[in-house]
Amino acid sequence: MFTDHCEIHTGGGVAIFYKKSLHLKNIQITQELALPETIVCELSLNITFRLLLCYRAPDYDIKHVNKLSSLLTWATSCPHIFIFLGEFNLSHINWTLNECTTEPIHATFYNAV
């Protein structure tokens, strides 16, 4: 499963590689929540997991982070276990110490998760 909806940069995209015997279902995102380089899918085992995979380029602005925050709210509204994966390029967030700068892009993302 992959996406290459990168409108700003050449190259890019995200992918999930999985064994064919696993049941992985792509979840369609409404246009107002859609972001380039983002996949939402559900993996059904004994229980169902919803996965959100996202690549955030370093030069994406606050509008992108606000939209990602809305997408997170939507994705976590399902009754399944939620897993959020990606490369966010937000070096001023220290997840180990649970700290973040007040810079708007970093703070908005940090507060969303």
C-alpha positions as CSV (number, residue, x, y, z in Angstrom):
1,M,0.0,0.0,0.0
2,F,1.5,3.3,-1.0
3,T,0.8,7.0,-1.8
4,D,2.8,9.3,-3.9
5,H,0.5,12.3,-3.8
6,C,3.4,14.6,-3.3
7,E,2.4,17.9,-4.9
8,I,5.2,20.1,-3.5
9,H,8.4,18.0,-3.8
10,T,9.7,15.6,-6.3
11,G,10.0,12.1,-5.1
12,G,8.6,11.4,-1.6
13,G,5.6,9.4,-0.7
14,V,5.0,6.8,2.0
15,A,4.5,3.0,1.8
16,I,3.5,0.1,4.0
17,F,4.9,-3.3,3.1
18,Y,2.9,-6.2,4.4
19,K,2.5,-9.9,4.0
20,K,-0.3,-10.8,1.6
21,S,-1.9,-13.1,4.1
22,L,-2.6,-10.2,6.4
23,H,-5.9,-8.3,6.0
24,L,-5.0,-4.7,5.5
25,K,-7.7,-2.3,4.3
26,N,-7.1,1.2,3.0
27,I,-9.3,3.8,4.6
28,Q,-10.4,6.6,2.4
29,I,-9.9,10.1,3.8
30,T,-12.3,12.9,2.9
31,Q,-10.9,15.7,0.8
32,E,-10.9,18.2,3.6
33,L,-8.7,15.9,5.7
34,A,-6.5,14.5,2.9
35,L,-2.8,15.3,3.1
36,P,0.0,14.4,0.7
37,E,2.2,11.5,1.8
38,T,-0.4,10.1,4.2
39,I,-1.9,6.6,4.5
40,V,-4.8,5.5,6.8
41,C,-5.5,1.8,6.9
42,E,-6.8,-0.9,9.2
43,L,-5.1,-4.1,10.0
44,S,-7.3,-6.9,11.3
45,L,-5.8,-9.7,13.3
46,N,-7.6,-11.0,16.5
47,I,-8.4,-7.3,17.0
48,T,-8.3,-4.4,14.6
49,F,-5.7,-1.7,14.5
50,R,-6.0,1.6,12.7
51,L,-2.7,3.0,11.4
52,L,-1.9,6.5,10.3
53,L,1.4,6.8,8.4
54,C,2.6,10.3,7.5
55,Y,5.6,12.0,6.1
56,R,5.9,15.7,7.0
57,A,8.5,17.6,5.0
58,P,10.6,20.1,7.0
59,D,9.3,23.0,5.0
60,Y,5.6,22.3,5.5
61,D,3.8,25.2,7.2
62,I,1.4,25.6,10.1
63,K,-1.6,24.9,7.8
64,H,-0.2,21.4,7.2
65,V,0.1,20.8,11.0
66,N,-3.4,22.1,11.6
67,K,-4.8,19.7,9.0
68,L,-2.7,16.9,10.4
69,S,-4.2,17.6,13.8
70,S,-7.7,17.4,12.4
71,L,-6.8,14.1,10.6
72,L,-5.5,12.7,13.9
73,T,-8.8,13.7,15.7
74,W,-10.8,11.9,13.0
75,A,-8.5,8.9,12.9
76,T,-8.6,8.4,16.6
77,S,-12.4,8.6,16.7
78,C,-12.7,4.9,15.6
79,P,-13.2,2.2,18.3
80,H,-10.0,0.4,17.2
81,I,-6.5,0.6,18.7
82,F,-4.7,3.5,17.0
83,I,-1.1,3.6,15.9
84,F,0.5,6.8,14.5
85,L,3.8,6.4,12.5
86,G,5.9,8.7,10.5
87,E,8.7,11.1,9.9
88,F,7.5,14.5,11.2
89,N,10.8,16.5,11.0
90,L,10.1,18.4,14.2
91,S,13.4,18.4,16.0
92,H,12.3,20.8,18.8
93,I,10.1,18.1,20.4
94,N,11.8,15.9,22.9
95,W,9.6,12.9,23.3
96,T,11.9,11.3,25.9
97,L,11.5,14.3,28.3
98,N,8.0,15.1,27.1
99,E,9.1,18.7,26.2
100,C,8.4,21.0,23.3
101,T,9.3,24.6,22.4
102,T,6.6,27.2,22.0
103,E,7.3,27.6,18.3
104,P,3.8,27.3,16.7
105,I,4.4,24.4,14.3
106,H,6.1,22.2,16.9
107,A,3.7,23.2,19.7
108,T,0.6,22.5,17.6
109,F,1.8,19.1,16.6
110,Y,2.9,18.2,20.2
111,N,-0.5,19.2,21.6
112,A,-2.3,17.2,18.9
113,V,-0.6,14.0,20.0
